[in-house]
Amino acid sequence: MVTAKTLPIRLEDDLIARLDALAAALTERAAGAKVSRTAAMRAALERGLQALEAEVGTSARRRKPKK
């Protein structure tokens, strides 16, 4: 099981509005299954990290799943 840590951050109102719009769009795509702002932010962060890592030539450190 992966242990998650809380990371408090400050976001401008326009970024929060964009996250809310993304969560709503993802909810529609998921056939009505509610996608939270937090889940939308995780997805955006993951994709953004992958893009930036590719751009600067770093690789993500992936944890091996525990058996």
Backbone as JSON Lines, residues from 0, in Angstrom:
{"i":0,"aa":"M","n":[0.82,-1.17,0.0],"ca":[0.0,0.0,0.0],"c":[0.88,1.25,0.0]}
{"i":1,"aa":"V","n":[0.56,2.2,-0.83],"ca":[1.32,3.43,-0.92],"c":[0.85,4.39,0.15]}
{"i":2,"aa":"T","n":[1.8,4.97,0.86],"ca":[1.47,5.95,1.88],"c":[1.45,7.33,1.23]}
{"i":3,"aa":"A","n":[0.36,8.04,1.4],"ca":[0.23,9.38,0.84],"c":[0.45,10.4,1.94]}
{"i":4,"aa":"K","n":[1.08,11.49,1.56],"ca":[1.29,12.59,2.5],"c":[0.46,13.79,2.06]}
{"i":5,"aa":"T","n":[0.02,14.55,3.01],"ca":[-0.72,15.77,2.72],"c":[0.28,16.86,2.36]}
{"i":6,"aa":"L","n":[-0.04,17.59,1.29],"ca":[0.82,18.67,0.85],"c":[-0.03,19.93,0.69]}
{"i":7,"aa":"P","n":[-0.02,20.78,1.7],"ca":[-0.84,21.99,1.58],"c":[-0.21,22.97,0.59]}
{"i":8,"aa":"I","n":[-1.03,23.46,-0.33],"ca":[-0.55,24.44,-1.3],"c":[-1.57,25.55,-1.44]}
{"i":9,"aa":"R","n":[-1.12,26.69,-1.93],"ca":[-2.01,27.81,-2.19],"c":[-2.19,27.91,-3.7]}
{"i":10,"aa":"L","n":[-3.43,28.06,-4.12],"ca":[-3.73,28.19,-5.54],"c":[-4.58,29.44,-5.76]}
{"i":11,"aa":"E","n":[-4.34,30.1,-6.88],"ca":[-5.15,31.26,-7.24],"c":[-6.55,30.79,-7.62]}
{"i":12,"aa":"D","n":[-7.51,31.71,-7.52],"ca":[-8.89,31.38,-7.83],"c":[-9.07,30.84,-9.24]}
{"i":13,"aa":"D","n":[-8.3,31.37,-10.2],"ca":[-8.46,30.9,-11.58],"c":[-8.0,29.46,-11.74]}
{"i":14,"aa":"L","n":[-6.97,29.05,-11.01],"ca":[-6.53,27.66,-11.08],"c":[-7.55,26.72,-10.44]}
{"i":15,"aa":"I","n":[-8.15,27.17,-9.34],"ca":[-9.18,26.36,-8.69],"c":[-10.38,26.21,-9.62]}
{"i":16,"aa":"A","n":[-10.74,27.28,-10.31],"ca":[-11.86,27.21,-11.26],"c":[-11.53,26.24,-12.39]}
{"i":17,"aa":"R","n":[-10.3,26.27,-12.86],"ca":[-9.89,25.33,-13.92],"c":[-9.94,23.89,-13.43]}
{"i":18,"aa":"L","n":[-9.51,23.65,-12.2],"ca":[-9.58,22.3,-11.63],"c":[-11.02,21.84,-11.5]}
{"i":19,"aa":"D","n":[-11.9,22.74,-11.06],"ca":[-13.31,22.38,-10.93],"c":[-13.92,22.04,-12.29]}
{"i":20,"aa":"A","n":[-13.55,22.81,-13.32],"ca":[-14.04,22.52,-14.67],"c":[-13.51,21.18,-15.17]}
{"i":21,"aa":"L","n":[-12.24,20.9,-14.87],"ca":[-11.65,19.62,-15.26],"c":[-12.34,18.47,-14.54]}
{"i":22,"aa":"A","n":[-12.59,18.63,-13.25],"ca":[-13.27,17.58,-12.48],"c":[-14.66,17.31,-13.06]}
{"i":23,"aa":"A","n":[-15.36,18.37,-13.44],"ca":[-16.7,18.2,-14.03],"c":[-16.61,17.46,-15.37]}
{"i":24,"aa":"A","n":[-15.63,17.81,-16.19],"ca":[-15.46,17.14,-17.49],"c":[-15.08,15.68,-17.3]}
{"i":25,"aa":"L","n":[-14.22,15.4,-16.33],"ca":[-13.83,14.02,-16.07],"c":[-15.0,13.22,-15.51]}
{"i":26,"aa":"T","n":[-15.85,13.86,-14.72],"ca":[-17.05,13.2,-14.2],"c":[-17.96,12.8,-15.35]}
{"i":27,"aa":"E","n":[-18.14,13.68,-16.31],"ca":[-18.96,13.34,-17.49],"c":[-18.36,12.17,-18.26]}
{"i":28,"aa":"R","n":[-17.06,12.2,-18.43],"ca":[-16.37,11.13,-19.16],"c":[-16.47,9.8,-18.42]}
{"i":29,"aa":"A","n":[-16.54,9.86,-17.1],"ca":[-16.59,8.66,-16.28],"c":[-18.02,8.17,-16.07]}
{"i":30,"aa":"A","n":[-18.9,8.52,-16.97],"ca":[-20.3,8.07,-16.93],"c":[-20.98,8.43,-15.62]}
{"i":31,"aa":"G","n":[-20.67,9.63,-15.11],"ca":[-21.34,10.1,-13.92],"c":[-20.67,9.76,-12.61]}
{"i":32,"aa":"A","n":[-19.63,8.93,-12.63],"ca":[-18.9,8.65,-11.4],"c":[-18.19,9.94,-10.98]}
{"i":33,"aa":"K","n":[-18.44,10.4,-9.77],"ca":[-17.94,11.68,-9.31],"c":[-16.42,11.7,-9.27]}
{"i":34,"aa":"V","n":[-15.83,12.66,-9.96],"ca":[-14.39,12.9,-9.91],"c":[-14.18,14.17,-9.09]}
{"i":35,"aa":"S","n":[-13.45,14.06,-8.01],"ca":[-13.26,15.18,-7.1],"c":[-12.2,16.15,-7.63]}
{"i":36,"aa":"R","n":[-12.2,17.32,-7.06],"ca":[-11.16,18.31,-7.39],"c":[-9.78,17.72,-7.1]}
{"i":37,"aa":"T","n":[-9.67,17.01,-5.99],"ca":[-8.39,16.4,-5.61],"c":[-7.94,15.38,-6.66]}
{"i":38,"aa":"A","n":[-8.85,14.54,-7.12],"ca":[-8.5,13.55,-8.14],"c":[-8.11,14.23,-9.44]}
{"i":39,"aa":"A","n":[-8.81,15.29,-9.8],"ca":[-8.47,16.04,-11.01],"c":[-7.08,16.66,-10.87]}
{"i":40,"aa":"M","n":[-6.78,17.18,-9.69],"ca":[-5.48,17.79,-9.47],"c":[-4.37,16.75,-9.54]}
{"i":41,"aa":"R","n":[-4.61,15.56,-8.98],"ca":[-3.61,14.49,-9.06],"c":[-3.34,14.11,-10.52]}
{"i":42,"aa":"A","n":[-4.41,13.99,-11.31],"ca":[-4.25,13.63,-12.72],"c":[-3.48,14.71,-13.47]}
{"i":43,"aa":"A","n":[-3.81,15.96,-13.22],"ca":[-3.12,17.06,-13.88],"c":[-1.65,17.12,-13.46]}
{"i":44,"aa":"L","n":[-1.39,16.9,-12.19],"ca":[-0.02,16.91,-11.69],"c":[0.79,15.78,-12.3]}
{"i":45,"aa":"E","n":[0.21,14.59,-12.36],"ca":[0.91,13.43,-12.95],"c":[1.27,13.69,-14.4]}
{"i":46,"aa":"R","n":[0.3,14.15,-15.18],"ca":[0.56,14.42,-16.6],"c":[1.55,15.56,-16.78]}
{"i":47,"aa":"G","n":[1.4,16.59,-15.96],"ca":[2.32,17.72,-16.05],"c":[3.74,17.32,-15.68]}
{"i":48,"aa":"L","n":[3.88,16.51,-14.65],"ca":[5.21,16.03,-14.26],"c":[5.84,15.2,-15.38]}
{"i":49,"aa":"Q","n":[5.04,14.32,-15.98],"ca":[5.58,13.51,-17.07],"c":[6.06,14.38,-18.22]}
{"i":50,"aa":"A","n":[5.29,15.4,-18.57],"ca":[5.67,16.3,-19.66],"c":[6.94,17.07,-19.31]}
{"i":51,"aa":"L","n":[7.02,17.6,-18.11],"ca":[8.21,18.36,-17.72],"c":[9.44,17.46,-17.58]}
{"i":52,"aa":"E","n":[9.24,16.25,-17.05],"ca":[10.37,15.32,-16.95],"c":[10.9,14.95,-18.32]}
{"i":53,"aa":"A","n":[10.02,14.74,-19.29],"ca":[10.44,14.44,-20.65],"c":[11.18,15.64,-21.25]}
{"i":54,"aa":"E","n":[10.7,16.84,-20.97],"ca":[11.3,18.05,-21.5],"c":[12.71,18.28,-20.97]}
{"i":55,"aa":"V","n":[12.93,18.02,-19.68],"ca":[14.24,18.29,-19.09],"c":[15.12,17.05,-19.0]}
{"i":56,"aa":"G","n":[14.58,15.9,-19.38],"ca":[15.39,14.69,-19.44],"c":[15.57,13.97,-18.12]}
{"i":57,"aa":"T","n":[14.67,14.16,-17.2],"ca":[14.72,13.39,-15.95],"c":[13.69,12.27,-16.04]}
{"i":58,"aa":"S","n":[13.87,11.28,-15.22],"ca":[12.89,10.19,-15.23],"c":[12.22,10.1,-13.88]}
{"i":59,"aa":"A","n":[10.98,9.7,-13.9],"ca":[10.23,9.53,-12.65],"c":[10.73,8.3,-11.93]}
{"i":60,"aa":"R","n":[10.83,8.4,-10.64],"ca":[11.17,7.22,-9.84],"c":[9.89,6.53,-9.48]}
{"i":61,"aa":"R","n":[9.69,5.35,-10.01],"ca":[8.48,4.58,-9.74],"c":[8.76,3.59,-8.62]}
{"i":62,"aa":"R","n":[7.82,3.48,-7.71],"ca":[7.93,2.49,-6.65],"c":[7.46,1.15,-7.17]}
{"i":63,"aa":"K","n":[8.14,0.12,-6.74],"ca":[7.7,-1.22,-7.09],"c":[6.54,-1.59,-6.18]}
{"i":64,"aa":"P","n":[5.47,-2.19,-6.76],"ca":[4.34,-2.57,-5.91],"c":[4.74,-3.66,-4.93]}
{"i":65,"aa":"K","n":[4.24,-3.56,-3.71],"ca":[4.52,-4.58,-2.7],"c":[3.65,-5.79,-2.94]}
{"i":66,"aa":"K","n":[4.2,-6.95,-2.68],"ca":[3.44,-8.2,-2.88],"c":[2.77,-8.61,-1.61]}
